[in-house]
Amino acid sequence: MKKKISDFLNLYKNMSTPAKASIWFLFCNIMQMGLNVLSTPIFTRIMEQEEFGITNTYNSWRSILIIFTSVNLSYGVFNNAMVKYEDAKTRDSYVSSMQFLYTLITCAYFIFYLLTRSWCNRVLNMSTELVIMMFFDLLCYPALLFWSGRQRYEFKYKWLVIVTLAMTVTSIAVSVVAVLLSDNKAMAKIVATIAVNVLFGGFFYIYHFIKGRKLIVPEFWKFALLFNIPLIPHYLSEMILTQSDRIMISKLESDAATANYTIAYSIVLLMQLVMSAISASYLPWSYEQLKKNNYDALKKMGNILLILISGCIFLLMMFIPEIIYVFAGSKYKDAVYCIPPIALSIFFMFLYELFSTVEFFYAKNIFVMIASVIAAALNVGLNAYFIPIFGYHAAGYTTLFCYFAYALGHFVFYRFICKKTLGIKEIYDKNFILLLSAVMFAVTLTVNLAYDKILIRYLIAVIVIVIAFLKRNIIIEKFKVMKEK
């Protein structure tokens, strides 16, 4: 054991800075998401369902509004700017200039809110005081994203990990204390989260202005807006896909229903941790294979990863009642029937990643936007129609259908790229994907029938685990290949 630890430390020491940074960034992302997911059982037990639902509806609105107020200037265009402007002082000026730009945009939206606050409050279902506090959050938080983005680009991982984990732990701790001490627990949790965001984000907001010293730089503004504004539909569509369900459930049914659906979604986030870890290894490896025109390797690896993802989803479905009880308690047991379709959505999210890797590699970003907008529009329309008829459980199945449509759209575009750019029909195994998709659909539609049959569920789970154990060498070998690349 000591030798293995020593070998690992020597391997780590000999890694390049980008390689070390990649490891720490992945660790940071998993820890941040993991802490947020694992804190959910605390809040479900110290808050009522309606209160928990209100906080998640607020978070959904905030996630959507920040796209408009910040124009997502800390996302797509930011890395391109870091490539274009290599000098440290120029980068400092760029960040401060972008910060002033989104500040003006945020202030413009705030003025619009003040002029129409009665209408906005009805749409958002929030008080004036809460919306004003949210605008402080929208003003300060993007500054933290600018700082984090630059740390990632320049591989400065130490402070990024420290700040991210410190902020996550502080936010959870302050929120728990605030909820326990307050009678209005929903408001207490929201205000506590805003306070931490403003504290950390506000520090970097001031820091960037002091360091950059530039407010209006026409060259920077033109470059950023021309690049990012066309991508806003894509960013907004992705956010609608992940957040609009909770907003619509709150309006069309109840805050308690929103809480149940949120619990289901939070449990599925555990699966996203697995998918993120797989994607982190697959993406650089797949780019290397595309450069070498090694399509056969991509096909084989795609099949193996899809089987791995499917197996994890299946095992999650088998233990849903027990996970719900441990994760949130018996009062959320009705959420059990939302999880299978949402969990299967992970399968189609991963399919999207397989296809979009080819799209991004050949710089066909317009295809990404088209597929995103169509999927988001479907999500809103289907939820508006089916939630009033079937209740919040319908949102799980509309989510599944929309991610299926999302993956299908990217499949069509990926096939178009293969034909026009590569001169081949496809890279991945279409027949295998169709067969596995059909099997997973069948499992999802029938697994609900086995939730009250514990012995059958456990027996099936054991069989799947044994098969995975027997095939472990194949999986480990393939992952070693990706790590070496």
C-alpha positions in Angstrom: 0.0 0.0 0.0 2.8 2.4 0.9 4.5 1.7 -2.4 1.3 2.4 -4.3 0.9 5.7 -2.5 4.5 6.6 -3.1 4.1 5.7 -6.8 1.0 7.8 -7.1 2.7 10.8 -5.4 5.7 10.6 -7.8 3.3 10.3 -10.7 1.5 13.4 -9.5 4.7 15.4 -9.0 5.9 14.6 -12.5 2.6 15.7 -14.1 2.4 19.0 -16.1 0.6 21.9 -14.5 -2.4 21.6 -16.9 -2.7 17.9 -16.0 -2.6 18.7 -12.3 -5.1 21.5 -12.8 -7.5 19.2 -14.7 -7.5 16.7 -11.8 -8.1 19.5 -9.2 -10.8 21.1 -11.3 -12.6 17.8 -11.6 -12.3 17.2 -7.9 -13.6 20.7 -7.2 -16.6 20.3 -9.4 -17.5 16.9 -7.9 -17.0 18.1 -4.3 -19.1 21.2 -5.0 -22.0 19.3 -6.6 -21.6 16.5 -4.0 -21.8 18.8 -1.0 -24.9 20.6 -2.4 -26.6 17.2 -3.2 -25.7 15.7 0.2 -26.9 18.8 2.1 -30.4 18.2 0.6 -31.4 15.6 3.3 -30.7 18.3 6.0 -33.0 20.8 4.4 -35.8 18.3 3.7 -35.9 17.5 7.4 -35.8 21.0 8.8 -38.2 22.6 6.3 -41.7 21.9 5.2 -42.4 20.7 1.7 -43.9 24.0 0.6 -41.0 25.9 2.0 -38.4 23.7 0.3 -40.4 24.1 -3.0 -40.4 27.9 -2.7 -36.6 28.0 -2.4 -36.1 25.8 -5.4 -38.5 27.9 -7.5 -36.5 31.0 -6.5 -33.3 29.3 -7.6 -34.8 28.4 -10.9 -35.8 32.0 -11.6 -32.4 33.2 -10.6 -30.7 30.8 -12.9 -32.7 32.0 -15.9 -32.5 35.8 -15.1 -28.7 35.8 -14.7 -28.4 34.8 -18.4 -30.2 38.1 -19.3 -28.5 40.3 -16.8 -24.9 39.1 -17.4 -25.4 38.1 -21.0 -23.3 35.0 -19.9 -20.1 37.1 -20.5 -18.2 34.8 -18.2 -19.0 31.7 -20.3 -18.6 31.1 -24.1 -16.7 34.2 -25.0 -14.4 34.3 -22.0 -11.9 31.6 -23.0 -11.8 33.1 -26.5 -10.9 36.4 -25.0 -8.2 34.8 -22.9 -6.7 33.3 -26.1 -7.0 36.6 -28.0 -5.6 38.8 -25.2 -2.5 37.1 -23.7 -1.0 39.9 -21.7 -1.9 39.9 -18.0 -2.7 43.6 -17.8 -4.9 43.4 -20.9 -6.8 40.5 -19.4 -7.2 42.5 -16.2 -8.7 45.4 -18.3 -10.9 43.0 -20.2 -12.4 41.6 -17.0 -13.1 45.0 -15.5 -14.5 46.2 -18.8 -16.8 43.2 -19.0 -17.8 43.6 -15.4 -18.9 47.2 -16.1 -20.8 46.2 -19.2 -22.9 43.6 -17.4 -23.3 46.1 -14.5 -25.0 48.5 -16.9 -27.2 45.7 -18.3 -28.1 44.6 -14.8 -29.0 48.2 -13.8 -31.1 48.5 -16.9 -33.1 45.4 -16.0 -33.4 46.7 -12.4 -34.9 50.0 -13.7 -37.3 48.0 -15.9 -38.3 46.0 -12.8 -38.9 49.1 -10.7 -41.2 50.5 -13.5 -43.2 47.2 -13.8 -42.7 45.7 -10.4 -46.3 44.8 -9.8 -46.4 42.7 -13.0 -42.9 41.3 -12.4 -43.8 40.3 -8.8 -46.8 38.4 -10.1 -44.8 36.6 -12.8 -42.0 35.7 -10.4 -44.3 35.1 -7.4 -41.9 37.1 -5.2 -42.1 40.2 -3.0 -40.4 43.4 -3.9 -37.9 43.0 -1.1 -36.9 39.6 -2.3 -36.5 40.7 -5.9 -34.3 43.6 -4.9 -32.1 41.3 -2.9 -31.9 39.0 -5.9 -30.6 41.9 -8.0 -27.7 42.3 -5.6 -26.9 38.6 -6.1 -27.2 39.1 -9.9 -24.8 42.0 -9.7 -22.1 40.4 -7.6 -22.1 36.7 -8.5 -20.9 37.0 -12.1 -17.7 38.6 -10.8 -16.9 35.4 -9.0 -17.5 33.5 -12.3 -15.0 35.8 -14.1 -12.4 35.1 -11.5 -13.1 31.4 -11.6 -12.9 31.3 -15.4 -9.6 33.0 -15.4 -8.2 30.8 -12.7 -9.2 27.8 -14.8 -7.7 29.1 -18.0 -4.4 30.0 -16.4 -4.4 26.6 -14.4 -4.3 28.4 -11.1 -6.1 25.6 -9.3 -5.1 26.1 -5.6 -7.0 29.2 -4.8 -9.9 28.2 -7.0 -10.4 25.0 -5.0 -10.1 26.8 -1.7 -12.5 29.6 -2.6 -15.1 27.3 -4.2 -15.2 24.8 -1.3 -15.1 27.5 1.3 -18.0 29.3 -0.4 -20.0 26.0 -0.7 -19.5 25.0 2.9 -20.2 28.5 4.2 -23.4 28.8 2.2 -24.7 25.4 3.5 -23.7 26.2 7.1 -25.2 29.7 7.1 -28.4 28.5 5.4 -28.9 25.7 8.0 -28.4 28.1 10.9 -30.7 30.7 9.3 -33.5 28.1 8.7 -33.3 26.7 12.3 -33.5 30.2 13.8 -36.3 31.5 11.6 -40.0 31.0 11.4 -40.1 31.9 7.7 -37.7 29.1 6.7 -38.0 29.5 3.0 -37.1 33.2 3.1 -34.3 32.5 5.6 -32.6 30.0 3.3 -32.9 32.2 0.3 -31.6 35.3 2.1 -28.7 33.3 3.6 -27.7 32.0 0.1 -27.9 35.6 -1.3 -25.8 36.9 1.6 -23.0 34.4 0.9 -23.1 35.0 -2.8 -22.9 38.8 -2.3 -20.1 38.4 0.2 -17.8 36.3 -2.0 -18.9 37.8 -5.3 -18.8 41.3 -4.0 -15.1 40.9 -3.0 -14.1 39.9 -6.5 -16.4 42.6 -8.0 -14.4 45.3 -6.2 -11.1 43.4 -6.8 -11.6 43.4 -10.6 -12.3 47.1 -10.8 -9.3 48.0 -8.7 -7.0 45.7 -10.7 -8.3 46.3 -14.2 -9.0 50.1 -13.9 -10.9 50.0 -17.2 -14.6 50.5 -17.6 -15.5 51.2 -21.2 -13.3 49.6 -23.9 -15.2 49.6 -27.2 -12.9 46.8 -28.7 -13.7 44.5 -25.8 -17.4 45.3 -25.7 -17.8 44.7 -29.5 -15.9 41.5 -29.4 -17.8 40.1 -26.4 -21.3 41.1 -27.6 -20.9 39.9 -31.2 -19.7 36.5 -29.9 -22.1 35.9 -27.1 -25.4 37.4 -28.0 -26.0 34.8 -30.8 -25.4 32.1 -28.1 -28.0 33.5 -25.7 -30.8 31.3 -27.1 -28.6 28.2 -26.5 -27.7 29.2 -22.9 -31.3 30.1 -22.2 -32.7 26.9 -23.8 -30.3 24.8 -21.7 -31.4 26.6 -18.5 -35.1 26.2 -19.5 -34.6 22.5 -20.0 -33.2 22.1 -16.4 -35.1 24.8 -14.5 -38.5 25.5 -16.1 -40.1 22.3 -14.8 -40.0 23.6 -11.2 -41.3 27.0 -12.1 -44.2 25.5 -14.0 -45.1 23.0 -11.3 -45.1 25.7 -8.7 -47.5 27.8 -10.8 -49.7 25.0 -12.2 -49.8 22.7 -9.1 -48.2 23.7 -5.8 -45.0 24.4 -3.9 -45.2 21.0 -2.2 -45.3 19.3 -5.7 -42.2 21.4 -6.6 -40.4 20.1 -3.5 -41.2 16.5 -4.5 -40.0 17.0 -8.0 -36.9 18.8 -6.8 -36.0 15.9 -4.6 -36.3 13.5 -7.5 -34.1 15.8 -9.6 -31.5 16.1 -6.8 -31.2 12.4 -6.5 -30.6 12.1 -10.2 -27.8 14.7 -9.8 -25.8 11.9 -8.2 -25.8 10.2 -11.5 -24.5 13.4 -13.2 -21.5 13.1 -10.9 -20.7 9.8 -12.5 -21.4 11.2 -16.0 -19.2 14.2 -15.3 -16.3 12.0 -14.3 -16.7 9.8 -17.4 -17.0 12.9 -19.7 -13.8 14.5 -18.2 -11.8 11.5 -19.3 -13.7 10.9 -22.6 -13.6 14.4 -24.1 -9.8 14.9 -24.5 -9.4 11.3 -25.6 -12.2 11.6 -28.2 -10.6 14.8 -29.6 -7.3 12.9 -30.0 -9.1 10.1 -31.9 -10.9 12.6 -34.1 -7.6 14.2 -35.0 -6.2 10.7 -35.9 -9.4 9.7 -37.8 -9.5 6.7 -35.5 -13.3 6.3 -35.7 -13.3 2.6 -34.8 -11.9 3.3 -31.4 -14.6 6.0 -30.8 -17.3 3.5 -31.8 -16.1 0.8 -29.4 -15.6 3.2 -26.5 -19.0 4.8 -27.1 -20.7 1.4 -26.7 -18.8 0.6 -23.6 -19.5 4.0 -21.9 -23.2 3.8 -22.8 -23.4 0.3 -21.2 -21.7 1.7 -18.1 -24.1 4.7 -17.9 -27.1 2.4 -18.5 -26.0 0.0 -15.7 -25.6 2.9 -13.3 -29.0 4.3 -14.2 -30.6 0.8 -13.8 -29.1 0.3 -10.4 -30.3 3.7 -9.3 -33.8 2.8 -10.4 -33.7 -0.5 -8.4 -33.0 1.3 -5.1 -35.2 4.4 -5.5 -37.6 3.8 -2.6 -34.7 3.3 -0.2 -32.7 6.3 -1.5 -35.8 8.5 -1.2 -36.3 7.4 2.4 -32.6 8.1 3.4 -32.3 11.2 1.2 -35.5 13.0 2.2 -37.7 11.0 4.5 -41.1 9.3 4.1 -43.0 12.6 3.4 -41.3 12.7 0.0 -42.1 9.1 -1.0 -44.5 10.2 -3.8 -41.4 11.5 -5.6 -40.4 7.9 -6.3 -42.4 7.8 -9.6 -40.6 10.9 -11.0 -37.1 9.4 -10.8 -37.1 6.7 -13.5 -37.8 9.0 -16.4 -35.5 11.8 -15.1 -32.8 9.1 -14.5 -33.2 7.9 -18.1 -32.7 11.5 -19.2 -29.1 11.1 -18.1 -28.7 8.4 -20.8 -29.8 10.8 -23.5 -27.7 13.7 -22.0 -24.7 11.4 -22.5 -25.8 10.6 -26.0 -25.9 14.4 -26.7 -22.3 14.6 -25.4 -21.2 11.9 -27.8 -22.7 13.6 -30.8 -21.9 17.2 -29.8 -18.3 16.3 -29.3 -18.1 15.9 -33.1 -20.1 19.1 -33.7 -17.8 21.2 -31.4 -14.7 19.6 -32.8 -15.6 20.7 -36.3 -16.9 24.1 -35.0 -20.5 23.6 -36.0 -21.9 25.6 -33.0 -25.0 26.7 -34.9 -26.3 23.1 -34.7 -26.0 23.1 -31.0 -28.1 26.2 -30.7 -30.9 24.9 -33.0 -31.2 21.6 -31.1 -31.2 23.4 -27.7 -34.0 25.9 -28.7 -36.2 23.1 -30.1 -35.8 21.0 -27.0 -36.5 23.9 -24.7 -39.6 25.0 -26.6 -40.9 21.4 -26.4 -40.3 21.3 -22.7 -42.3 24.4 -22.0 -45.2 23.4 -24.3 -45.5 19.8 -23.1 -45.3 20.8 -19.4 -48.0 23.5 -20.0 -50.3 20.8 -21.5 -49.6 17.7 -19.4 -49.0 19.0 -15.8 -52.5 20.3 -15.3 -53.9 16.9 -16.5 -51.5 14.4 -14.8 -49.8 16.5 -12.1 -46.2 17.1 -11.4 -45.2 13.4 -12.3 -45.8 14.4 -15.9 -42.8 16.7 -15.8 -40.5 13.7 -15.4 -41.7 12.2 -18.6 -41.7 15.5 -20.5 -38.1 16.0 -19.4 -37.3 12.5 -20.7 -39.0 13.1 -24.0 -37.3 16.5 -24.5 -33.8 15.1 -23.8 -34.6 12.3 -26.2 -35.5 14.9 -28.8 -32.4 16.8 -27.8 -30.2 13.8 -28.5 -32.1 12.9 -31.6 -31.5 16.5 -33.0 -27.8 16.3 -32.3 -27.8 12.8 -33.9 -29.2 14.3 -37.1 -26.7 17.1 -37.1 -23.8 14.8 -36.2 -24.7 12.5 -39.2 -24.8 15.5 -41.4 -21.3 16.5 -40.3 -20.0 12.9 -40.8 -21.4 12.9 -44.4 -20.4 16.4 -45.5 -17.1 16.8 -43.6 -15.7 13.3 -43.1 -17.3 11.5 -46.1 -18.6 8.7 -43.9 -22.1 7.8 -42.8 -21.5 7.8 -39.0 -18.9 7.2 -36.3 -20.9 5.7 -33.5 -22.8 2.4 -33.6 -26.4 3.4 -34.6 -27.9 0.0 -34.3 -26.4 -0.6 -30.8 -27.6 2.8 -29.7 -31.1 2.2 -30.9 -31.3 -1.3 -29.2 -29.9 0.0 -25.9 -32.3 3.0 -26.0 -35.3 0.7 -26.6 -34.2 -1.5 -23.7 -33.8 1.5 -21.3 -37.2 2.8 -22.3 -38.8 -0.6 -21.6 -37.0 -0.7 -18.2 -38.2 2.8 -17.3 -41.8 2.1 -18.2 -41.9 -1.2 -16.2 -39.6 -0.5 -13.2 -42.3 1.3 -11.3 -44.2 -2.0 -11.0 -41.4 -3.5 -8.9 -41.1 -0.8 -6.3 -43.2 -2.8 -3.8 -41.4 -6.1 -4.5 -38.2 -5.7 -2.5 -36.8 -9.2 -3.0 -37.3 -9.1 -6.8 -35.6 -5.7 -7.0 -32.7 -6.8 -4.8 -32.2 -10.0 -6.8 -32.1 -8.2 -10.1 -29.6 -5.6 -8.7 -27.3 -8.4 -7.4 -27.3 -10.1 -10.8 -26.4 -6.8 -12.6 -23.6 -6.1 -10.0 -22.2 -9.6 -10.5 -22.1 -9.2 -14.3 -20.4 -5.8 -13.9 -17.9 -7.4 -11.6 -17.1 -10.2 -14.0 -16.6 -7.7 -16.8 -14.6 -5.2 -14.7 -11.3 -5.9 -16.5 -12.7 -4.8 -19.8 -14.0 -1.5 -18.4 -10.8 -0.8 -16.4 -8.7 -1.5 -19.5 -10.7 0.9 -21.7 -10.5 3.7 -19.1 -6.7 3.2 -18.8 -6.5 3.8 -22.5 -8.3 7.1 -22.2 -6.1 8.1 -19.2 -3.0 7.4 -21.1 -4.2 9.6 -24.0 
